[in-house]
Amino acid sequence: MKFFLIFCLFLSSVYAKKPKLFLLNVYKKDINVTSWYMSEKLDGIRAYWDGKRLLSRAGNDFNAPSFFTKDFPSHKLDGELWSKREDFSNINSIVSTQNDKARWSELTYNIFEVPNAKGGLLKRLGLVKESKYLRLIKQIEVRNNKHLEEYLKELEIKGAEGLVVRDGSLDYYTQRNNSALKVKSSNDAECEVVSYTKGRGKYRDMLGSLICKMQDDKIIKIGSGLSDVQRANPPKIGAIITFKYYGLTSKSNPRFPIFLRIRR
């Protein structure tokens, strides 16, 4: 009984600090987003500032150095730890490092929400005072869906992951609905690594492909998008990874799956 109570207290302490976040659904062309706000979807690591600490989506402390957070406000913030486009591996390495805190100077904390603040999106974001490491993500009013698609193409050419489009008239909320959408030319999904295949040719003695199980229990093979470093040290069995793909095959499997990252 005593062990059970201790275990319950442990679980409550873990889940108590897990932040409640708003989450994105997927944009579809039949959704009218005129007068909503669009912004670049940064390919970084989501972070929640609770007024004192930077937390991951799972509620883990990033243990950011004091020089990085010294100008952060006492109220809550939601945003992305980011450096530049197509630099996710480096960003992940920086926030995972315990010894070399100086590398945090390569990052900025880019804000797209002020949790629990009153008013619409722009009013909430107006509470943020930018500083060296604290930035606001630019919000652009959508003229029409064509405007959205043109801006998406413009950013993807520059290496951007995609866009986020949101109904800026709404008060702050958490969870997932169709008022906040991710817009990308490709789709993405998550799966669990269950096995590997061996590499051939230049990848002999390294990873060839990841064998993964999706949420519907379908098994897929992912061999693209992995660096030589990742092939030498692949994601562990049981790891949850994110991959992108381009539509579905005739058997409803992801077409051309490409490894993106290990989920934090």
C-alpha positions in Angstrom: 0.0 0.0 0.0 2.8 2.4 0.9 4.6 1.7 -2.4 1.3 2.3 -4.3 0.9 5.7 -2.6 4.5 6.7 -3.3 4.0 5.6 -7.0 0.8 7.7 -7.3 2.5 10.8 -5.8 5.3 10.3 -8.3 2.9 10.1 -11.2 1.0 13.2 -10.0 4.2 15.2 -9.8 5.1 14.2 -13.4 1.8 14.9 -14.9 1.2 18.1 -12.8 4.0 19.9 -14.7 3.1 18.6 -18.2 1.9 21.7 -19.9 -1.5 21.8 -21.6 -1.0 23.0 -25.2 -2.9 23.9 -28.2 -2.3 21.4 -31.0 -2.6 21.5 -34.8 -4.9 19.8 -37.2 -4.1 19.4 -40.9 -5.2 22.1 -43.4 -7.5 21.1 -46.2 -8.2 23.2 -49.3 -12.0 23.3 -48.6 -11.4 25.2 -45.3 -11.7 29.0 -45.8 -8.9 30.7 -43.9 -9.5 34.2 -45.2 -8.7 36.8 -42.5 -6.9 34.2 -40.4 -3.2 34.6 -39.6 -0.4 32.5 -41.1 3.2 32.1 -39.9 6.2 29.9 -40.7 6.1 26.5 -39.0 9.6 26.5 -37.5 11.5 23.1 -37.6 12.7 23.4 -34.0 11.7 22.0 -30.6 8.6 23.2 -28.9 9.1 24.7 -25.5 6.7 26.1 -22.8 7.9 28.8 -20.5 5.9 28.5 -17.2 7.3 31.8 -15.8 10.4 30.2 -14.3 11.4 27.2 -16.4 11.5 26.0 -20.0 9.6 22.7 -20.3 9.2 20.3 -23.2 5.8 19.0 -24.4 6.2 16.1 -22.0 6.9 18.4 -19.1 10.7 17.8 -18.9 12.9 20.7 -17.8 15.3 21.9 -20.6 17.6 23.4 -17.9 18.3 26.4 -20.1 21.2 28.6 -19.0 20.4 31.8 -17.1 21.9 34.0 -19.8 19.3 32.6 -22.2 16.2 33.2 -20.0 17.2 36.3 -18.0 14.9 38.6 -20.0 12.0 36.2 -20.2 8.8 37.5 -18.5 7.1 36.1 -15.4 4.0 35.1 -17.4 3.7 32.0 -19.5 4.9 31.6 -23.1 4.6 29.0 -25.8 7.0 28.7 -28.7 9.8 27.1 -30.5 13.5 26.7 -29.7 15.1 27.4 -33.1 18.3 28.5 -34.9 17.7 28.4 -38.7 16.0 26.3 -41.3 17.1 22.7 -41.9 19.1 22.6 -38.6 16.9 20.4 -36.4 19.7 17.9 -35.5 21.9 20.7 -34.2 19.0 22.3 -32.3 18.3 18.9 -30.7 21.9 18.4 -29.8 22.1 21.8 -28.1 19.0 21.4 -25.9 20.1 17.9 -25.0 23.6 18.9 -23.9 24.3 19.2 -20.2 27.9 20.3 -20.3 28.3 22.9 -23.0 25.6 25.6 -22.1 27.4 28.2 -24.3 25.9 26.6 -27.4 22.5 27.9 -26.3 23.7 31.2 -27.7 23.0 29.8 -31.2 19.3 29.5 -30.4 16.3 31.9 -29.9 13.0 31.2 -28.3 10.3 32.1 -30.9 6.8 32.8 -29.5 3.5 32.0 -31.2 1.3 32.0 -28.1 0.8 33.6 -24.7 -1.1 31.0 -22.6 -4.1 32.2 -20.6 -3.8 35.8 -21.8 -7.0 37.7 -22.7 -8.1 38.7 -26.2 -7.4 37.5 -29.7 -4.1 36.2 -31.0 -2.5 39.5 -31.9 -3.5 41.1 -28.6 -2.0 38.2 -26.7 1.2 38.3 -28.7 1.4 42.1 -28.1 2.3 41.3 -24.5 5.6 39.9 -25.5 8.7 42.1 -25.3 11.4 40.9 -27.7 15.0 40.6 -26.6 18.2 39.0 -27.7 16.9 35.4 -27.2 13.2 36.1 -27.2 11.5 36.6 -30.6 7.9 36.8 -31.9 7.0 34.7 -34.9 5.7 37.0 -37.7 2.0 36.7 -38.2 0.5 37.6 -41.7 -3.2 38.1 -42.3 -4.4 35.7 -45.0 -6.1 37.5 -48.0 -7.5 34.2 -49.4 -6.5 30.6 -49.8 -4.5 31.4 -52.9 -2.4 33.8 -50.9 -1.8 31.1 -48.3 -0.6 28.6 -51.0 1.7 31.1 -52.7 3.3 32.0 -49.4 3.8 28.3 -48.6 5.6 27.8 -51.9 7.8 30.8 -51.3 8.9 29.6 -47.9 9.3 25.9 -48.9 11.7 27.0 -51.7 13.8 28.6 -48.9 13.8 25.4 -46.9 10.9 26.1 -44.5 9.0 23.1 -43.1 5.6 24.7 -43.8 3.1 27.1 -42.4 0.7 27.4 -39.4 -2.6 29.1 -40.0 -4.9 30.1 -37.1 -8.2 31.9 -36.5 -6.8 34.9 -34.7 -10.2 36.1 -33.4 -10.5 33.3 -30.8 -9.6 33.5 -27.1 -6.8 31.3 -25.9 -7.6 27.5 -25.8 -5.8 24.2 -25.5 -6.1 20.8 -27.2 -6.8 20.3 -30.9 -9.4 21.7 -33.2 -9.8 23.1 -36.7 -9.0 26.7 -35.7 -5.2 26.0 -35.8 -3.9 24.1 -38.8 -0.5 23.0 -40.2 0.0 23.6 -43.9 2.6 21.5 -45.8 3.1 20.1 -49.3 3.9 16.8 -47.6 2.2 15.0 -44.7 3.9 13.8 -41.6 3.1 11.1 -39.0 4.7 9.2 -36.2 5.6 5.5 -35.8 7.5 3.2 -33.4 10.8 1.6 -34.4 10.5 -2.1 -34.0 13.4 -3.5 -36.1 16.2 -2.7 -38.6 17.5 -3.9 -41.9 21.2 -4.0 -42.6 22.8 -1.6 -45.1 24.4 -2.5 -48.3 27.2 -1.0 -50.4 28.4 2.3 -48.9 26.2 1.5 -45.9 27.6 -1.9 -45.2 27.9 -2.5 -41.4 25.4 0.4 -40.9 21.7 0.8 -40.8 19.8 0.2 -44.0 16.2 1.0 -43.1 14.1 1.4 -40.0 11.2 -1.0 -39.7 8.4 0.8 -37.9 4.9 0.2 -36.6 2.2 2.8 -37.2 -0.7 3.6 -34.9 -3.0 1.3 -36.9 -0.4 -1.5 -36.6 0.7 -1.3 -40.2 4.4 -2.0 -40.7 6.4 0.3 -42.9 10.1 0.6 -43.9 11.9 4.0 -43.8 15.3 4.2 -45.5 15.5 7.8 -46.6 16.3 10.9 -44.7 18.9 9.3 -42.4 22.3 10.8 -42.1 25.5 8.7 -41.9 25.7 9.5 -38.2 22.1 8.3 -37.7 22.8 5.1 -39.7 25.8 4.4 -37.5 23.8 5.2 -34.3 20.1 4.6 -35.3 17.1 5.4 -33.1 16.6 2.7 -30.4 14.0 0.0 -30.7 10.9 1.4 -29.1 11.7 5.0 -30.1 8.9 7.1 -31.6 10.0 8.9 -34.8 8.4 11.4 -37.1 8.5 10.9 -40.8 7.1 12.7 -43.8 5.4 11.2 -46.8 3.6 12.2 -50.0 0.1 10.8 -50.1 -0.9 7.2 -49.9 -0.3 4.1 -52.1 -3.2 2.0 -53.4 -2.8 -0.1 -50.2 -3.2 3.1 -48.1 0.5 3.0 -47.0 2.5 6.2 -46.8 4.1 7.0 -50.1 7.9 7.7 -50.1 8.3 7.9 -46.3 11.3 10.0 -45.2 12.8 10.1 -41.7 12.6 13.5 -40.0 13.5 13.1 -36.3 13.1 11.3 -33.0 10.2 12.7 -31.1 11.2 14.5 -27.9 
